[in-house]
Amino acid sequence: MSEGADQKQQPANGINGTATQEEEVRLMTEEELEREKMRPPDIDQDMKEMERRKRVEAIMNSTIFREELEKIVETQLTEGYSGYQAIQNISEMMGIPCSRVNMFRSSQSVIPINDIRGMESLNFAKGEKLLRCKLAAIYRLVDMHGWTQNIYNHITARVSQDTEHFLLNPFGLLYHEITASSLVKVDMQGNVVETGSTNFGVNVAGFMLHSAIHSARPDLKCVVHIHHPAVVAVSALKQGLMPLSQESLLLGDISYHEYQGIFVNPEEKEKLARNLGPINKVMLLRNHGVVCCGESLEEAWYNTYHTILACETQMRMAPLGLDNLIVVNDEARHFAYEVSRRGGGGVDSKQEGGPASQGPKERKWKVGELEFEALMRSLDNAGLRTGYIYRRPLLKQETARLQSDVALPPTASNYTHLFDEDDITR
């Protein structure tokens, strides 16, 4: 009886028999740890991503989270913010600037920007291939920032001041589908000179708007027209765009054009060109949108980017009451504009001779060129093949090293101090 009792007790004690429940849990945990160590890095990353998604899904489905989110939205609406502004404020509270939420949202696209290959480039005039690539890249940037309106709106680039030809998007393509070869070339009279690589036509209203500007202002190389919600809201204000932020100061004087319906009437072209003026490069179309121009494609993008930032900032301030806002004085406005015209915001140490302005000065950048080149690097790194020619390629400079008077020979014996003698023997 005693031997039988001892045999029954042995498994319970976990000695010379099966393990107890606690030991089994401990052994399983150790086995899992060993398996995790042997797991390939990509599978390990996938497992972590699955766990993260489970936690996010659990939080999103919880009633407490939904109730708290509803309270925040109701509070934003009761304070006078619109639905769009409420979403902006919530994204800012979460640490995600709303102006950056849609940044590069189409970066998964694999359609290359530069699709002109080999002998095809001989069909274009000198410099036209690069112009097409840069214009198609601006279409991609507008799409990636979330400023598009389906297949509508337009960006054009004049081929040269000698010819009355400019490039625009084929009407029917989304902005992330536009490539260098798909752009359509037209003249100021509306005749299609080159159809591009698609069978689409052009938007008549877009042609009328841009041809009016290109014909009246040959100095303007590029014209960008968009319908961003914040820009449309500012264009409908009686005060228009006010000097409330630094971004608004970088644009210079703003022109305005009254809304007269969809732009299909040729008689409106003359009035539009007159309202733009001889030197202004940004014109708000009342209740419609904005036209941002530039002597180069880089400057046109520069003006577009800062116009949207300035309008978004002003609409954030609007609920506070325009009478409670501080307007920048004229002297500061002119000073900020003149400094920004140097390129790189006028603060690039390379072209200013260093922080103390005492060193050698490099070739100066024009307005928007330094920023545009940085964006082209982002597109190229995403695999979109911009075809852009860099003025300053991103190269890592090796730091100068002190050379020793005694050079050690590159033999394996130089590394013996890193190992034990047993390790070397083994």
C-alpha positions in Angstrom: 0.0 0.0 0.0 2.8 2.4 0.9 4.5 1.7 -2.5 1.3 2.3 -4.4 0.8 5.5 -2.4 4.3 6.7 -3.2 3.8 6.0 -6.9 0.6 8.0 -6.9 2.3 10.9 -5.2 5.3 11.0 -7.5 3.5 12.5 -10.5 1.9 15.1 -8.2 5.3 16.2 -7.0 6.8 16.3 -10.5 9.8 14.2 -9.5 10.8 11.4 -11.8 7.4 11.7 -13.5 5.3 14.1 -15.5 5.7 17.8 -14.8 3.3 19.8 -12.7 0.9 22.4 -14.3 3.2 25.3 -13.3 6.2 23.6 -14.8 4.3 22.9 -18.0 3.4 26.5 -18.4 7.0 27.5 -17.7 8.3 25.0 -20.3 5.8 26.2 -22.9 6.8 29.7 -22.3 10.5 28.9 -22.8 9.6 26.9 -25.9 7.7 29.9 -27.3 10.7 32.2 -26.6 13.0 29.8 -28.4 10.6 29.7 -31.4 10.4 33.5 -31.4 14.2 33.6 -31.5 14.3 31.2 -34.4 11.5 33.1 -36.3 12.6 35.0 -39.4 12.5 38.8 -39.0 9.8 39.3 -41.7 7.5 36.8 -40.0 8.2 38.4 -36.6 7.3 41.8 -38.0 4.1 40.4 -39.4 3.1 38.9 -36.1 3.8 42.2 -34.3 1.7 44.1 -36.9 -1.2 41.6 -36.4 -1.0 42.2 -32.6 -1.0 45.9 -33.1 -4.1 45.7 -35.4 -5.9 43.6 -32.9 -5.3 46.2 -30.2 -6.4 49.1 -32.5 -9.5 47.2 -33.5 -10.4 46.5 -29.9 -10.0 50.2 -29.1 -12.1 51.3 -32.1 -14.9 48.9 -31.3 -15.1 49.8 -27.6 -18.1 51.8 -26.6 -16.1 54.1 -24.3 -13.9 55.2 -27.2 -16.9 56.0 -29.4 -18.7 57.9 -26.7 -15.5 60.0 -26.0 -15.0 60.7 -29.7 -18.7 61.8 -30.1 -18.3 64.1 -27.2 -15.2 65.7 -28.8 -17.0 66.2 -32.1 -20.0 67.7 -30.4 -17.8 70.1 -28.5 -16.0 71.1 -31.7 -19.3 71.7 -33.5 -20.8 73.7 -30.6 -17.8 76.0 -30.6 -18.6 77.0 -34.2 -16.2 74.8 -36.2 -17.4 73.1 -39.4 -17.2 69.4 -39.9 -14.0 69.7 -41.9 -12.4 72.0 -39.3 -13.5 69.6 -36.5 -11.7 66.7 -38.2 -8.7 69.0 -38.6 -8.7 69.8 -34.9 -9.1 66.2 -33.8 -6.2 65.2 -36.1 -4.1 67.9 -34.5 -5.0 66.6 -31.0 -3.9 63.1 -32.1 -0.5 64.6 -33.2 -1.3 64.2 -37.0 -1.4 67.6 -38.8 -4.3 67.5 -41.1 -2.4 69.2 -43.9 -0.1 66.2 -43.8 -2.7 63.5 -43.4 -3.0 63.0 -47.2 0.7 63.6 -47.8 1.9 61.1 -50.4 -1.4 59.1 -50.1 -0.9 57.7 -53.6 2.7 56.6 -53.1 1.7 53.0 -53.8 1.3 53.9 -57.4 3.8 52.3 -59.7 3.1 54.3 -62.8 6.4 56.0 -63.6 6.4 59.8 -64.2 9.1 59.6 -66.9 7.8 57.1 -69.4 9.7 58.6 -72.4 12.3 56.1 -73.4 15.0 55.8 -76.0 14.4 57.4 -79.4 11.0 58.8 -78.3 12.8 61.8 -76.7 14.0 62.9 -80.2 10.4 63.7 -81.0 10.4 66.7 -78.6 12.1 70.0 -78.8 15.2 70.8 -76.7 14.3 70.8 -73.0 10.7 69.7 -73.6 11.2 66.2 -72.1 12.5 67.6 -68.8 9.6 70.1 -68.9 7.1 67.3 -69.3 8.6 65.3 -66.5 8.5 68.2 -64.1 4.9 69.1 -65.0 3.8 65.5 -64.6 5.6 65.4 -61.2 3.6 68.5 -60.1 0.4 66.6 -60.9 1.6 63.7 -58.7 2.4 66.1 -55.9 -1.0 67.7 -56.0 -2.6 64.3 -55.9 -0.4 63.1 -53.1 -1.2 66.1 -51.0 -5.0 65.4 -51.5 -5.7 68.6 -53.4 -7.3 67.0 -56.4 -11.0 67.1 -57.5 -11.3 63.9 -59.5 -10.4 64.5 -63.1 -11.0 68.2 -62.9 -8.7 71.2 -62.4 -5.6 71.8 -64.5 -1.9 72.5 -64.4 -0.2 73.9 -67.5 3.3 74.7 -68.6 4.3 76.9 -71.5 6.8 75.1 -73.8 8.8 78.4 -74.5 8.2 82.1 -75.0 9.0 81.8 -78.7 6.1 79.4 -79.4 2.5 79.8 -78.3 2.2 76.1 -77.2 1.6 74.9 -73.7 1.1 71.4 -72.1 -2.0 70.4 -70.1 -3.5 67.2 -68.8 -5.7 64.9 -71.0 -9.3 65.3 -69.7 -10.3 62.0 -68.2 -7.1 60.9 -66.4 -6.7 61.1 -62.7 -3.7 63.0 -61.5 -1.8 59.9 -60.4 -2.2 58.5 -63.9 -0.6 61.5 -65.7 2.9 60.8 -67.1 5.3 62.8 -69.2 4.2 61.3 -72.5 0.4 61.6 -71.8 0.4 65.4 -71.6 -1.4 67.2 -74.5 0.2 70.1 -76.4 -2.2 72.8 -77.6 -1.8 76.3 -79.0 -3.5 79.5 -77.8 -6.3 79.1 -80.3 -7.3 75.7 -78.9 -5.8 73.5 -81.6 -4.2 70.3 -80.5 -0.6 70.2 -81.7 0.3 66.8 -80.1 -2.3 64.4 -78.6 0.1 62.7 -76.3 0.0 58.9 -75.6 -3.7 58.8 -74.9 -6.9 59.1 -76.8 -8.4 61.7 -74.5 -9.2 65.3 -75.3 -8.8 68.5 -73.2 -11.1 70.3 -70.9 -12.6 73.4 -72.7 -12.9 75.4 -69.5 -9.4 74.6 -68.5 -8.1 75.6 -71.9 -9.9 78.9 -71.8 -8.6 79.8 -68.3 -5.0 78.9 -68.9 -4.8 80.2 -72.5 -6.0 83.6 -71.2 -3.1 83.8 -68.7 -0.4 82.3 -71.0 -1.3 84.7 -73.9 -1.5 87.8 -71.6 1.6 86.9 -69.5 4.4 85.3 -71.6 6.7 85.6 -68.5 4.6 83.0 -66.7 5.9 79.5 -67.4 3.4 77.5 -65.3 -0.2 78.0 -64.1 -1.8 75.9 -61.4 -5.6 75.9 -60.9 -7.1 74.0 -57.9 -10.4 74.0 -55.9 -9.1 73.4 -52.4 -11.9 73.8 -49.8 -10.0 76.3 -47.6 -9.0 78.3 -50.7 -12.6 78.5 -51.9 -13.7 79.6 -48.5 -11.1 82.4 -48.4 -12.0 83.5 -51.9 -15.7 83.9 -50.8 -14.7 86.2 -47.9 -15.0 90.0 -48.5 -11.6 90.5 -47.0 -10.0 87.8 -49.2 -6.7 86.5 -48.1 -5.4 88.6 -45.1 -1.8 89.0 -44.0 -2.2 86.8 -40.9 0.5 84.3 -41.3 4.1 84.2 -42.8 2.9 81.9 -45.6 0.5 84.6 -46.8 3.4 87.2 -46.9 5.4 85.0 -49.2 2.9 85.4 -52.0 3.1 89.1 -52.5 0.1 91.0 -53.8 -3.0 89.0 -54.5 -5.4 89.6 -57.4 -9.1 88.8 -57.5 -11.6 87.8 -60.2 -15.4 87.8 -59.8 -17.2 84.5 -60.5 -19.1 84.5 -63.8 -20.0 80.8 -64.2 -18.0 78.0 -65.8 -15.2 79.5 -67.9 -16.4 78.7 -71.4 -17.1 82.3 -72.6 -14.2 83.7 -74.7 -15.2 87.3 -73.8 -14.2 86.6 -70.2 -10.5 85.9 -71.1 -9.6 89.6 -71.5 -11.2 90.5 -68.1 -9.4 87.7 -66.4 -6.0 88.8 -67.8 -6.7 92.4 -66.8 -7.6 91.3 -63.2 -4.4 89.3 -62.9 -2.3 92.4 -63.6 1.2 92.7 -65.0 3.2 91.4 -62.1 0.9 89.5 -59.7 1.3 85.7 -59.6 -1.6 84.6 -57.4 -5.2 85.3 -58.2 -8.2 84.2 -56.1 -11.2 83.3 -58.2 -14.2 84.4 -56.1 -16.4 81.4 -55.0 -14.3 79.2 -57.2 -10.7 78.6 -56.3 -7.3 80.0 -57.1 -4.8 80.4 -59.9 -1.1 80.2 -58.8 1.5 81.1 -61.4 5.2 81.2 -61.7 8.1 82.1 -63.9 9.2 78.5 -63.5 7.4 75.3 -62.5 9.2 75.4 -59.2 7.9 78.8 -58.4 4.3 77.9 -59.4 4.4 74.9 -57.0 6.0 77.2 -54.3 3.1 79.7 -54.6 0.5 76.9 -54.7 1.8 75.3 -51.5 2.0 78.5 -49.5 -1.4 79.7 -50.8 -3.1 76.6 -49.4 -1.2 76.8 -46.1 -2.2 80.5 -45.8 -5.8 79.8 -46.5 -6.0 76.9 -44.1 -4.4 79.0 -41.4 -6.9 81.8 -42.0 -9.9 79.5 -41.8 -8.6 78.2 -38.5 -8.6 81.7 -37.2 -11.9 82.7 -38.7 -14.0 81.3 -35.8 -12.1 83.6 -33.4 -13.5 86.6 -35.2 -11.6 88.6 -37.8 -11.7 91.7 -35.5 -9.7 89.8 -32.8 -6.8 89.0 -35.2 -3.5 90.9 -35.5 -2.7 91.8 -39.1 1.0 92.1 -40.2 2.0 95.7 -41.0 3.0 96.7 -44.6 6.7 97.1 -43.8 7.1 93.6 -42.4 5.1 92.2 -45.3 7.4 93.7 -47.9 10.5 92.7 -46.0 9.4 89.0 -45.7 8.5 88.9 -49.4 11.8 90.4 -50.5 13.8 87.9 -48.4 11.8 84.9 -49.6 12.6 85.9 -53.3 16.2 84.9 -52.8 15.4 81.2 -53.0 15.4 78.7 -50.2 13.5 81.2 -48.2 16.6 83.4 -48.2 18.1 81.4 -45.3 20.2 78.8 -47.1 23.7 79.0 -45.6 25.3 77.6 -48.7 24.3 80.5 -50.9 24.6 83.1 -48.2 28.2 82.4 -47.3 27.6 80.5 -44.1 25.7 81.5 -41.0 28.0 84.5 -40.5 27.8 85.4 -44.2 31.6 85.5 -44.4 32.5 82.3 -46.4 32.3 81.6 -50.1 28.9 81.8 -51.7 27.6 79.1 -54.0 25.3 79.6 -57.0 22.0 80.9 -55.7 18.8 79.0 -56.0 15.7 80.6 -57.6 12.4 80.7 -55.9 11.1 77.2 -55.1 14.0 75.3 -56.6 15.5 74.0 -53.4 12.2 72.8 -52.1 11.2 71.3 -55.4 14.4 69.3 -55.7 13.8 67.8 -52.2 10.3 66.7 -53.3 11.8 65.1 -56.4 14.1 63.1 -54.2 11.1 61.8 -52.3 9.3 60.8 -55.5 12.4 59.0 -56.9 12.9 57.2 -53.6 9.3 56.0 -53.8 10.2 54.5 -57.2 8.2 56.9 -59.4 11.1 57.8 -61.7 10.7 61.5 -62.1 13.4 62.0 -64.7 14.5 65.1 -62.8 18.0 66.4 -63.3 19.5 67.3 -59.9 21.6 70.4 -59.4 22.8 69.2 -56.1 22.6 65.4 -55.8 22.4 64.0 -52.3 25.9 62.7 -51.6 27.3 61.7 -48.3 30.7 63.4 -47.7 33.3 61.3 -45.8 34.7 63.0 -42.8 38.5 63.6 -42.8 40.4 61.0 -40.8 43.7 61.5 -39.0 46.4 59.5 -40.7 48.8 57.7 -38.3 52.5 57.8 -39.0 52.7 54.0 -38.4 50.5 52.0 -40.7 49.6 48.5 -39.6 49.5 45.8 -42.2 46.0 44.5 -43.0 46.5 41.0 -41.6 44.2 38.8 -39.6 46.7 39.1 -36.6 45.5 42.7 -36.1 42.2 41.4 -34.8 43.4 38.8 -32.4 43.0 41.2 -29.4 39.2 41.0 -30.0 39.0 37.3 -29.4 40.1 34.9 -26.7 42.7 32.3 -27.6 40.3 29.5 -27.1 37.9 31.1 -29.7 40.6 31.4 -32.2 41.7 27.8 -31.8 38.1 26.6 -32.0 
